């Protein structure tokens, strides 16, 4: 009978349960910013890949490279990204020689956190060529 009326043990169990919930929620919230940083990088990479894939549709990207239309390529890239995204694009041939003689960029990088991705583009013309495009992206902060 005495054990049934002693509620101290039940209160301690409930107190421990709430303490564990509090600790788990704090651990979840503390790790959230680290995941947001990786998500931001993945979003930039996804935006860059989509822009290059769209531009490479029907061989348009390789035609711009073969004709050395660097200004047109820069304008196409600028229209593909939101104004808050900085980009720098470099075109290499199969010998890793830089082909673009002018800067294909949206200006100077403002943020020091830059992600980079490589894209392989093949020419559809008779002078078959393979180009490596290195795209660097950053969010203007």
N, C-alpha and C positions, 0 to 999 in steps of 0.2 A: 504494500500500500504506500509506503513511504517513497518508493521509487517512482510511482506514478505522479506524485505531487511535486517532485523535484524537477522544475523546469529549467534549471541552469544549464544542463547538458544540451537541451533543445535550442536554447538561445545561442550557445557557443557554436553549434552546427550551422545555424542560420547566419550568424556573424561571419563564420569562415566562408560560407557560400557567397555572401555579398562581397567579401574581400577578394575572393578569387575572380569574380566577375569584374570588379574594379581593376584588378591587375591585368586581366586579359584585354579589357577595352583600352587601357593605357598603352599596352604593347602594340595593339593594332593601330592606334592613332599615331604612335611615334614612327612606325615603319612606313606610313603612307607617303611622306614626301619623297622618300627614296624611290618608290614606285612611280611617282609622278614624273620624276626626272627621266627615268627610262622610257616612260610613255611619250614624253616630249621628243626625245631623240627618235623613237620609232615613228612618231607622226611626221617628223621632218623627212626621214628616209622614205616613208611612204609617199609623201607629197612629191619628193624628187623623182622617185621611180615612176609615179603616174605621169608626171610632166614629160619625162623622157620617152616613155612608152607611147604617149599620145602624139608627141612630135615625131616619133619614128614610124608612125602609121603610114603605110604605103611608100616607105623609103624616103620620106621628106627630109628626115634628119641627115641621111647620108648624102642627099643631093645638096643640101646646104653646105656640108663639109667639103664635098668635091668641088663645088663652085667657090669655095672660100668666102661664103656670104656670112661673115662673122657678125656684122651689124644686124642682119636679119635674124640670125640665131640668138643674139642677145635680146632683141625685141620680143621674139617668141618666148624666150625663157622668162622675161619680165612679165609678160602677160599671163604666164602660167602660175605665178606665185602671188600670194597676197602681199600687200605693201610692207608688211612687218617681217618678211623673210628676205634675208640677204643671201645672194648666191655668187659663186665663182665657178666658171666652167672652163676646163682645159681639154683639148682634143689631142690625142696621141695617135700615131700610126702604129703598124705592127712592129716597128723597130724601136718603139718607145720614144720617138722624136715628137716634140711639140709641134703641132701644125698651125695653130692659130697664132698669128703674129700680132694681134691686138688683144687687149683684155676683154674677156667676155664676163662681165661682172655687173652687179648692181651698185657698185661703189666700194668704199672701204668697210671692212668688217667692224661692227660696233661692239659686238659681244665676243668674248674670248672662247665661248663654248661653240665649237664648230663640228658638225658631223660631215662625214665624207662617204660618198658611194661611187662605185665604178659601174659603168654600163658599156656593154660591147655592142657595137653597131656594125652591120655588114652592108656593103654597097651592093646595089642591085644592077649597076651598070656593067658594061663589058670590061671595064678596067676594075675588076673585082678588088675591093680593098676592105680591110677590117680596121675599125677604129675603136679605140678605148676612150671613153668620155669619163672624166673625173669631175664630179659635181660636189661642191662643198656648199653646205647650207648652215644658216644660223638664224636665230630669231633676234630681231632688233629689240633691245630692251630699253 
